[in-house]
């Protein structure tokens, strides 16, 4: 009777009827990126290994930067400080600031990668590729963020409920394919130079149409300090990925599943982190270890089982089609992944608790922190899988 009541509870219904479809949709987007990464993983590992050091940071950074931009634009729209149109100068200014916010942590990640690999010619090539790629990707995501905020507002919908998840999904969709595209274009130096000059022209255009004020500089500095800290943590995941890239390449399916595993783990952690933050704001949490939190994390850990199975089946299919390599369902992954996410979600819960006790807003701290930490632990998890399977 108690089991039946638990199965029919609102917690279980929300997890499987609301969260599961959204997470499944994210997995499909992740495999679009994963297909590109898997197809060109060997090329990147051999010729541009620094990119592997940078990759987790580049993937995670975009969602944080443009999620924050969506939040700023939404607030400005409600305050009536900007017009709901794409060419508003304040909108263009926010696009410019977001591009600059992308370039600084990118440069830090590149320095760490260059020190790790220690090949000057490769380092210069990667800097040019990632610099141009970052400008185009950030310009595209900045424009998409503005549209994802302005269009719902004009239709009478709440942009806060739409813009952030939409832009995070778009970021996952475009980051790796565009990066791979510029890697391939780099072999044609003249074409790459032309595209690079256009990227600089975009920056100049946005700067000329952006009148920066003191409040903008303050916002830039606040976000930059957070992003630099997160980039440093992300470089740990990238260093692990580059160090064990040869091992991961042997289990080809893992290179294709890499974005899916990182993103799904981060999303599950973010769900628990966001739920905990809301509870702390509304009624507080009296007992740190309590049965309700245990049930919540247990349900989402069970949700990880079908997500792992679906991800494994799709990953195996893509591996066979794109790489012409035999791949199948990995029982080790299916069994271990729910246990792994169980630990990550408890980590998210305690991060929210610690943030609140440190007089920090858990809404601002928990999600970016857990998504960054989950990248590190997910990369370690993938290395462990590669060891167990190979």
C-alpha positions in Angstrom: 0.0 0.0 0.0 2.8 2.4 0.9 4.7 1.5 -2.3 1.6 2.1 -4.4 1.1 5.5 -2.7 4.7 6.4 -3.3 4.5 5.4 -7.0 1.4 7.5 -7.5 2.9 10.5 -5.6 3.3 13.9 -7.1 7.1 13.5 -6.8 7.2 10.4 -9.1 4.7 11.9 -11.5 6.7 15.1 -11.9 9.9 13.2 -12.3 8.7 10.8 -15.0 6.0 13.0 -16.7 7.7 16.4 -16.6 11.5 16.0 -16.1 11.9 12.8 -18.1 10.6 14.2 -21.5 12.7 17.3 -21.0 15.9 15.3 -20.2 15.2 13.0 -23.1 14.9 16.0 -25.5 18.3 17.3 -24.2 19.8 13.8 -24.8 18.8 14.0 -28.5 20.4 17.4 -28.8 23.5 16.2 -27.0 23.9 13.4 -29.6 23.9 15.9 -32.4 27.1 17.3 -30.8 28.3 13.9 -29.8 28.1 12.7 -33.4 30.5 15.5 -34.4 32.8 14.9 -31.5 32.9 11.1 -32.1 33.5 11.5 -35.8 36.5 13.9 -35.4 37.7 12.8 -31.9 40.7 11.0 -33.4 41.6 14.1 -35.6 41.4 16.4 -32.6 43.4 14.1 -30.3 46.2 13.8 -32.8 46.4 17.3 -34.3 44.8 19.6 -31.7 44.9 18.0 -28.3 44.7 21.4 -26.5 41.1 21.6 -27.7 40.3 18.5 -25.5 41.7 20.3 -22.5 39.4 23.3 -23.3 36.3 21.4 -24.4 34.4 20.8 -21.1 35.0 24.4 -20.1 33.8 25.7 -23.5 30.6 23.5 -23.3 29.7 24.6 -19.8 30.7 28.2 -20.1 28.2 29.0 -22.8 25.2 28.0 -20.9 26.3 30.0 -17.8 27.1 33.2 -19.8 24.0 33.3 -22.0 21.7 32.1 -19.2 22.8 35.1 -17.3 22.3 37.3 -20.3 18.7 36.0 -20.7 18.1 36.8 -17.0 19.4 40.4 -17.5 17.4 41.1 -20.6 14.2 39.7 -19.0 14.7 42.1 -16.0 15.3 45.1 -18.3 12.2 44.3 -20.3 10.0 44.2 -17.2 11.5 47.4 -15.9 10.8 49.0 -19.3 14.5 50.0 -19.8 14.8 48.4 -23.2 12.6 48.1 -26.3 11.5 44.6 -27.2 13.5 44.5 -30.4 16.7 42.9 -31.5 18.5 46.1 -32.7 17.9 48.0 -29.4 21.3 49.4 -28.3 21.1 47.8 -24.9 20.4 44.4 -26.5 23.4 44.8 -28.8 25.5 45.9 -25.8 24.6 42.7 -23.9 25.5 40.6 -26.9 28.9 42.4 -27.0 29.5 41.9 -23.3 28.6 38.2 -23.6 31.1 37.8 -26.4 33.8 39.4 -24.3 32.8 37.3 -21.3 33.3 34.2 -23.5 36.7 35.3 -24.8 38.4 35.9 -21.4 37.8 32.4 -19.9 38.5 30.9 -23.3 41.9 32.5 -23.2 42.6 31.1 -19.7 41.5 27.6 -20.8 43.8 27.9 -23.9 46.8 28.9 -21.7 46.2 25.9 -19.4 45.9 23.6 -22.5 49.1 25.1 -24.1 51.1 24.5 -20.8 49.7 20.9 -20.7 50.6 20.0 -24.3 53.7 22.2 -24.8 53.6 22.4 -28.6 53.9 26.0 -29.9 52.7 25.4 -33.4 49.6 23.5 -32.2 49.0 26.2 -29.5 48.9 29.0 -32.1 46.6 27.0 -34.4 44.2 26.2 -31.6 44.2 29.8 -30.4 43.1 31.1 -33.8 40.5 28.3 -34.3 38.9 28.8 -30.9 39.1 32.6 -31.0 37.2 32.8 -34.2 34.8 29.9 -33.2 34.0 31.7 -29.9 33.1 35.0 -31.6 30.8 33.3 -34.1 29.3 30.9 -31.6 28.8 33.7 -29.0 27.3 36.1 -31.6 24.9 33.4 -32.7 24.0 32.5 -29.1 23.7 36.1 -28.1 21.3 36.8 -30.9 19.3 33.6 -30.1 19.2 34.7 -26.4 17.8 38.1 -27.3 15.1 36.4 -29.5 14.3 33.8 -26.9 13.7 36.6 -24.4 12.0 39.2 -26.6 9.6 37.0 -28.5 8.0 35.4 -25.4 7.7 38.9 -23.8 6.0 40.3 -26.9 3.6 37.3 -26.8 2.7 37.9 -23.1 4.6 34.9 -21.9 7.2 34.9 -19.0 10.7 34.9 -20.7 12.3 33.7 -17.4 10.4 30.4 -17.8 11.5 29.9 -21.5 14.7 31.7 -22.4 17.3 30.0 -20.1 16.4 26.3 -21.0 16.0 27.2 -24.7 19.4 28.9 -24.9 21.1 26.1 -22.9 19.8 23.5 -25.5 20.9 25.7 -28.4 24.4 26.1 -26.8 24.7 22.3 -26.6 23.6 22.1 -30.2 26.0 24.6 -31.8 29.2 24.6 -29.7 30.9 21.4 -30.9 29.7 21.4 -34.5 30.9 25.0 -35.1 34.2 24.2 -33.4 34.7 21.2 -35.7 33.7 23.3 -38.7 36.5 25.8 -37.9 39.0 23.0 -37.3 38.3 21.7 -40.8 38.3 25.2 -42.3 41.7 26.0 -40.8 43.4 23.8 -43.4 42.3 26.4 -46.0 44.3 29.4 -44.6 42.9 32.0 -47.0 39.3 31.1 -46.3 40.0 30.9 -42.6 41.6 34.4 -42.7 38.6 35.8 -44.5 36.2 34.3 -41.9 38.4 35.6 -39.1 38.3 39.2 -40.5 34.5 39.0 -40.6 34.5 37.9 -36.9 36.6 41.0 -36.0 34.2 43.2 -38.0 31.3 41.8 -36.0 33.2 42.7 -32.8 33.9 46.3 -34.0 30.2 46.7 -35.1 28.9 45.6 -31.7 31.5 47.8 -29.8 30.5 50.9 -31.8 26.9 50.3 -31.0 27.5 49.6 -27.3 27.8 52.5 -24.9 29.2 50.9 -21.7 28.2 52.4 -18.4 29.6 51.9 -14.9 26.9 49.4 -14.0 27.8 47.4 -17.2 31.5 47.3 -16.1 30.4 46.2 -12.6 28.2 43.4 -14.0 31.1 42.3 -16.3 33.6 42.1 -13.5 31.2 40.2 -11.2 30.3 37.6 -13.9 33.9 37.4 -15.1 35.3 36.5 -11.6 32.7 33.6 -11.4 33.4 32.4 -14.9 37.2 32.4 -14.4 36.8 30.3 -11.3 34.5 27.9 -13.1 36.9 27.8 -16.1 39.7 26.8 -13.8 37.6 23.9 -12.4 36.5 22.9 -15.9 40.2 22.7 -17.0 40.5 19.8 -14.6 37.9 17.9 -16.6 39.6 18.9 -19.8 43.1 17.8 -18.5 41.6 14.4 -17.6 39.9 14.1 -21.0 43.1 14.9 -22.9 45.3 12.7 -20.7 43.0 9.6 -21.3 41.9 10.5 -24.8 43.8 7.5 -26.3 42.0 5.1 -23.9 38.6 6.7 -24.6 39.2 6.5 -28.4 39.6 2.7 -28.0 36.0 2.6 -26.7 34.6 4.7 -29.6 31.0 4.9 -28.2 32.2 6.8 -25.2 33.6 9.7 -27.3 30.1 10.0 -28.9 28.3 9.7 -25.5 30.6 12.2 -23.8 28.4 15.3 -24.3 25.3 13.3 -23.3 26.8 11.9 -20.1 28.1 15.3 -19.0 24.9 17.2 -19.8 22.5 14.6 -18.3 24.5 14.4 -15.1 24.7 18.2 -14.8 20.9 18.5 -15.5 20.0 15.9 -12.8 22.3 17.7 -10.3 20.8 21.1 -11.4 17.2 19.8 -10.8 18.0 18.8 -7.2 20.0 21.9 -6.6 17.2 24.1 -7.9 14.6 22.3 -5.9 16.7 22.6 -2.7 17.3 26.3 -3.3 13.5 26.8 -3.6 12.9 25.0 -0.4 15.5 27.1 1.4 13.9 30.3 0.2 10.3 29.2 1.0 10.3 27.3 4.3 13.8 26.3 5.0 15.2 22.9 5.7 15.2 21.9 9.4 17.0 18.5 9.3 19.8 18.3 6.8 19.4 14.5 6.4 15.7 13.9 5.9 13.5 11.2 4.3 11.9 13.6 1.8 15.3 14.6 0.3 16.3 10.9 0.2 13.1 10.0 -1.7 13.5 12.8 -4.1 17.1 11.9 -5.0 16.2 8.2 -5.1 13.4 8.9 -7.7 15.7 10.9 -9.9 18.4 8.2 -9.6 15.8 5.7 -10.8 15.0 8.1 -13.7 18.7 7.9 -14.6 18.3 4.2 -15.5 16.0 4.7 -18.6 18.0 7.8 -19.6 21.2 5.7 -19.5 19.6 2.9 -21.5 18.2 5.3 -24.2 21.5 7.2 -24.3 23.4 3.9 -24.7 21.1 2.6 -27.5 21.3 5.9 -29.4 25.1 6.1 -28.9 25.6 2.6 -30.2 23.5 3.3 -33.3 25.4 6.5 -34.1 28.8 4.8 -33.5 27.9 2.0 -36.0 26.6 4.5 -38.6 29.3 7.3 -38.3 32.4 5.4 -37.3 31.6 1.9 -38.8 32.6 0.4 -35.4 30.7 -2.3 -33.6 29.0 -0.9 -30.5 26.3 -2.3 -28.3 24.6 -1.8 -24.9 27.1 -1.6 -22.0 25.6 -3.3 -18.9 28.4 -1.8 -16.8 27.3 1.7 -17.8 23.6 1.0 -17.3 24.2 -0.4 -13.8 26.7 2.2 -12.6 25.2 5.4 -14.0 22.2 5.6 -11.6 24.6 5.0 -8.7 26.9 7.7 -10.0 24.1 10.3 -10.4 22.8 9.4 -6.9 26.1 10.7 -5.6 26.2 13.8 -7.8 22.6 14.8 -6.7 23.6 14.5 -3.0 26.5 16.8 -3.9 24.1 19.3 -5.4 21.9 19.2 -2.3 24.8 19.9 0.1 26.2 22.7 -2.2 22.8 24.5 -1.8 22.8 24.0 1.9 26.4 25.3 2.3 25.7 28.3 0.1 22.7 29.3 2.2 24.7 28.9 5.4 27.5 31.0 3.9 24.9 33.8 3.3 25.1 33.3 -0.4 22.0 33.0 -2.6 21.8 29.3 -3.5 20.0 30.2 -6.7 23.1 32.0 -7.9 25.7 29.4 -6.7 24.3 25.9 -6.8 23.5 25.3 -10.5 26.8 26.7 -12.1 28.8 25.0 -9.3 27.2 21.6 -9.6 27.3 21.6 -13.4 31.0 22.4 -13.4 31.8 19.8 -10.7 29.7 17.2 -12.5 31.8 17.7 -15.6 34.9 16.7 -13.7 33.3 13.7 -12.1 31.6 12.7 -15.3 34.9 12.7 -17.1 36.4 10.6 -14.4 33.4 8.3 -14.7 33.9 7.9 -18.4 37.6 7.1 -17.9 36.6 4.4 -15.4 34.1 3.0 -17.9 36.8 2.9 -20.6 39.1 1.0 -18.2 36.4 -1.5 -17.3 35.2 -2.0 -20.9 38.4 -2.0 -22.9 
